[in-house]
Amino acid sequence: MRSAGKAAPLLEVKHLKKYFMTSSGPLHAVDDVSFTIEAGKTLGIVGESGCGKSTLGRVILGLLEATDGEVIYSGENITNANKRRWKELRKEMQIIFQDPMSSLNPRFTVTECIAESLRIFNVCKDKKELNRRVFELMRTVGLDERLAASYPHELDGGRRQRVGIARALCLSPKFIVCDEPVSSLDVSIQAQILNLLQDLQKENDLTYIFITHDMFVVRHISDDILVIHLGCIMEKCSSDELFERQLHPYTKGLLAAIPVPDIDVPRIEVMLEGELTSPINPKPGCRFANRCIYAQERCFVEFPALEEVFPDHYVSCHFCREINKLV
């Protein structure tokens, strides 16, 4: 999927952290996450519900303030950008939300939902140009013009998500965070939306972060993948590499949890069991240790560094080489 030579990254995240203060102490939602994304590529972020995926996306877009670390976009450190700068960046950085019903204004028609950002940013010189742009976007995402006066509650999930995609595209962005955009849709509609996103990426040279808990979906759309558990990176590599060779027990467990309809297909032995470690004031050690069948004493007292085990394949596990018989 990836070219031999690496271009300068469009987005670079360095040691990003996001903690939420609670009555029991700081909740570590995102903890020391670093990665880069090249222009025109898709980075998949996968993990169980509550692992910090969506929080990470929102911090990158400035919807949540970072506790520490840096977000560098097109060479500019935007971590502490002011409101005026963020308004300018909204033209280039957008988000597609998980639940289109809750992210669309129920009192707006389809055309009003799509036109809102165009009006805010004065993109069109008059109403005629505005309507032309809105209908152009509707055609781009596969929405019939007869739905122009419909309200969100009158549409099915797939059409609502298409409205959300059109809204994200209206300012011609370069970078889009797709926050589980197909998780609430039927399988057949999921395929349509995924194909639409890929077609739009090719046509407009878009760069995506694609957040999901579905391993099949992330394989289909991603160039590179981050596997995250309780705010920390467990494994990082290309999509092809991850599905050919999983090295972290957590990644193995995620794949083992996928139902396979063929009884002749061998199952991966590692399963995800036990209670999640609390992200509030987490103790030293690996965040996955309580659920790992390979955990040893060292795992509970020392946090594992993210190590490059194979070229561009990084794993955060003390005993990765022993588990995978690489020693």
C-alpha positions in Angstrom: 0.0 0.0 0.0 2.8 2.4 0.9 5.3 3.9 -1.5 9.0 3.2 -1.1 10.0 6.8 -0.3 8.4 8.6 2.6 7.1 12.1 2.0 7.0 14.8 4.7 4.1 14.1 7.0 1.0 16.2 6.9 0.3 15.5 10.5 2.8 14.7 13.3 1.7 13.9 16.8 4.5 14.0 19.5 4.0 12.5 23.0 0.4 13.6 23.1 -1.4 13.3 26.5 -5.0 14.1 27.6 -6.0 13.7 31.2 -9.4 14.4 32.7 -9.6 15.4 36.4 -11.9 13.3 38.5 -12.7 13.1 42.2 -10.4 10.1 42.4 -7.5 11.6 40.4 -6.5 12.2 36.8 -8.0 9.9 34.2 -5.4 9.1 31.6 -7.5 9.0 28.4 -4.5 9.5 26.0 -1.0 8.8 27.4 2.1 9.6 25.4 0.9 8.9 21.9 3.2 9.7 18.9 2.8 9.0 15.2 2.9 10.6 11.7 0.6 10.6 8.7 1.7 11.3 5.1 -0.6 13.3 2.9 -3.2 11.2 1.0 -2.8 8.3 3.4 -5.2 6.7 6.0 -4.1 5.9 9.6 -6.5 3.5 11.2 -6.8 3.7 15.0 -8.3 0.6 16.5 -9.1 -0.6 20.0 -11.9 -1.5 22.4 -14.6 1.0 23.4 -13.2 3.4 26.0 -9.6 3.0 25.0 -9.2 6.7 24.1 -9.5 6.6 20.3 -12.2 9.3 20.0 -10.5 11.5 22.6 -7.3 11.3 20.6 -9.1 12.5 17.4 -10.8 15.4 19.3 -7.5 16.6 20.8 -5.8 16.6 17.4 -8.7 18.8 16.1 -8.5 21.1 19.0 -12.0 20.1 20.2 -10.3 19.1 23.5 -7.3 20.8 25.0 -4.2 18.7 25.2 -2.6 18.1 28.6 0.9 17.8 27.1 2.6 17.0 23.9 2.4 18.5 20.4 0.3 18.4 17.3 2.1 19.6 14.2 0.0 20.1 11.0 1.7 21.0 7.7 4.8 22.0 9.7 2.9 24.3 12.1 2.6 23.5 15.8 -1.1 24.0 16.4 -1.3 22.5 19.9 -1.9 25.9 21.6 -3.5 27.7 18.6 -5.9 30.5 19.5 -9.6 30.5 18.5 -8.9 32.7 15.5 -6.3 30.3 14.1 -8.5 27.3 14.8 -11.3 28.9 12.8 -8.9 29.2 9.8 -7.8 25.6 10.4 -11.4 24.3 10.3 -11.3 24.8 6.5 -8.6 22.2 6.3 -9.3 19.9 9.3 -12.8 18.4 9.6 -14.5 15.5 11.4 -17.2 12.9 10.5 -18.9 11.9 13.8 -20.0 8.4 14.8 -23.7 9.0 15.2 -25.1 11.2 12.4 -28.4 11.6 14.2 -26.9 13.3 17.2 -24.4 15.3 15.2 -26.9 16.9 12.8 -29.2 19.7 13.9 -32.7 18.1 14.0 -34.3 21.4 13.0 -32.2 21.8 9.9 -33.1 20.3 6.5 -30.5 18.4 4.5 -29.5 21.5 2.5 -29.4 23.7 5.7 -27.1 21.1 7.4 -24.7 21.2 4.5 -24.9 24.9 3.9 -24.2 26.0 7.5 -20.4 26.0 7.2 -20.5 27.6 3.8 -22.5 30.5 5.3 -20.3 30.8 8.4 -17.2 31.1 6.2 -18.8 33.2 3.4 -17.7 30.7 0.8 -20.4 31.6 -1.7 -21.1 35.1 -3.0 -24.9 34.7 -3.2 -27.8 32.3 -2.6 -27.7 30.9 -6.1 -24.0 29.9 -5.8 -24.7 28.5 -2.3 -27.5 26.3 -3.6 -25.4 25.1 -6.5 -22.6 24.2 -4.2 -24.9 22.3 -1.8 -26.5 20.3 -4.6 -23.0 19.5 -6.0 -22.0 18.1 -2.6 -25.2 16.1 -2.4 -24.4 14.5 -5.8 -20.8 13.9 -4.6 -21.9 11.8 -1.6 -24.8 10.1 -3.4 -27.8 12.0 -2.1 -30.7 12.5 -4.4 -31.9 16.1 -4.8 -35.4 15.1 -3.8 -34.1 14.8 -0.2 -33.1 18.4 0.0 -36.0 19.5 2.2 -35.9 16.4 4.4 -35.0 16.5 8.1 -32.5 14.1 9.7 -35.2 12.0 11.4 -36.8 11.4 8.0 -33.6 9.7 6.6 -32.1 6.3 7.2 -28.7 5.9 8.9 -26.8 5.7 5.7 -28.3 8.8 4.2 -27.8 10.7 7.4 -24.1 9.7 7.4 -23.8 10.9 3.8 -25.1 14.3 5.0 -22.4 14.3 7.6 -19.8 13.5 5.0 -21.1 16.2 2.7 -20.9 18.7 5.6 -17.3 17.7 6.3 -16.4 18.2 2.7 -18.0 21.5 2.1 -14.9 23.6 2.9 -12.6 21.4 0.8 -10.5 20.1 3.7 -7.2 18.3 3.4 -7.5 16.2 6.6 -10.6 14.4 8.1 -11.0 12.5 11.3 -13.5 9.7 10.7 -14.7 8.8 14.2 -16.4 5.4 13.7 -18.4 6.6 10.8 -19.9 3.2 9.9 -20.3 1.5 13.3 -24.0 2.3 13.6 -24.8 1.2 10.1 -25.9 -2.0 8.5 -23.2 -4.1 6.9 -24.3 -3.3 3.3 -24.5 0.4 4.1 -21.1 0.2 5.8 -19.6 -1.0 2.5 -21.2 1.8 0.5 -19.9 4.5 2.9 -16.4 2.9 3.1 -16.2 2.8 -0.7 -17.4 6.4 -0.9 -14.7 7.6 1.6 -12.1 5.8 -0.5 -13.3 7.3 -3.7 -13.4 10.8 -2.2 -9.8 10.3 -0.9 -8.6 9.5 -4.4 -10.4 12.3 -6.0 -9.5 15.0 -3.5 -6.2 13.7 -2.1 -7.6 13.6 1.4 -5.8 12.4 4.5 -7.8 10.4 7.0 -7.6 9.2 10.6 -10.1 6.4 10.7 -11.2 5.4 14.2 -12.9 2.1 14.7 -13.2 -1.0 16.9 -13.8 -3.2 13.8 -10.7 -5.0 12.7 -12.2 -5.9 9.3 -13.1 -2.3 8.6 -9.7 -1.0 9.6 -8.0 -3.5 7.3 -10.1 -2.5 4.4 -9.4 1.2 4.5 -6.1 1.9 6.3 -2.5 2.2 5.1 -1.1 2.1 8.6 -2.7 1.1 11.9 -2.3 2.1 15.6 -3.6 -0.5 18.1 -4.5 1.5 21.3 -5.3 0.1 24.8 -6.3 2.5 27.6 -4.7 5.5 25.9 -1.4 3.8 25.1 0.0 2.5 21.8 0.3 -1.3 21.9 1.3 -1.9 18.3 2.0 0.3 15.2 2.8 -0.8 11.7 1.3 -1.0 8.2 -2.1 -2.6 7.7 -0.7 -5.4 5.5 2.0 -6.1 8.1 -0.4 -6.2 11.1 -2.7 -8.7 9.5 0.2 -10.9 8.4 2.1 -10.8 11.7 0.5 -9.6 15.0 3.1 -9.4 17.7 1.3 -7.9 20.7 -1.0 -10.1 22.8 -3.6 -7.4 22.8 -3.7 -7.3 19.0 -3.9 -11.1 18.9 -6.8 -10.9 21.3 -8.7 -8.4 19.1 -8.3 -10.6 16.1 -9.3 -13.8 18.1 -12.5 -12.0 19.1 -13.7 -11.8 15.5 -16.3 -14.5 14.7 -15.2 -16.8 11.9 -18.1 -18.7 10.2 -15.8 -21.5 8.9 -15.1 -24.2 11.6 -12.1 -25.4 9.7 -10.3 -22.1 10.1 -7.8 -22.3 13.0 -8.5 -19.9 15.9 -5.9 -17.7 17.5 -5.5 -18.9 21.1 -5.1 -15.6 22.9 -8.5 -14.3 24.2 -9.3 -11.0 26.0 -10.5 -11.8 29.5 -10.4 -10.2 33.0 -11.1 -6.7 34.2 -9.7 -3.6 32.5 -7.1 -1.7 34.4 -8.5 1.6 35.7 -7.3 4.6 33.7 -7.6 6.8 36.8 -4.2 7.1 38.4 -2.9 4.0 36.7 -0.2 2.0 38.5 3.2 1.5 37.0 3.6 -1.2 34.4 1.9 -2.4 31.3 -1.8 -1.3 31.0 -2.6 -4.7 29.5 -0.9 -6.8 32.1 -4.0 -7.7 34.1 -5.5 -9.4 31.0 -2.4 -10.8 29.5 -1.8 -14.6 29.7 1.9 -14.0 29.2 2.3 -11.3 31.9 5.3 -11.7 34.3 6.4 -9.7 37.4 8.2 -7.1 35.3 5.0 -6.3 33.4 3.3 -5.0 36.6 6.1 -2.7 37.7 7.7 -1.3 34.5 6.0 0.3 31.5 7.2 -1.2 28.2 8.8 1.1 25.7 7.6 1.1 22.1 10.3 -0.9 20.3 10.9 -1.4 16.6 10.9 -5.2 16.3 10.8 -5.3 12.5 11.3 -2.4 10.1 8.5 0.1 10.8 6.7 -2.4 13.1 6.6 -1.1 16.7 5.4 -3.1 19.7 5.1 -2.1 23.4 5.7 -5.4 25.2 8.6 -6.6 27.4 8.4 -10.2 26.2 7.3 -9.7 22.6 10.3 -11.5 21.2 9.8 -14.5 23.5 6.1 -14.7 22.9 6.6 -14.7 19.2 9.7 -16.9 19.3 11.9 -14.3 17.7 14.9 -15.1 20.0 
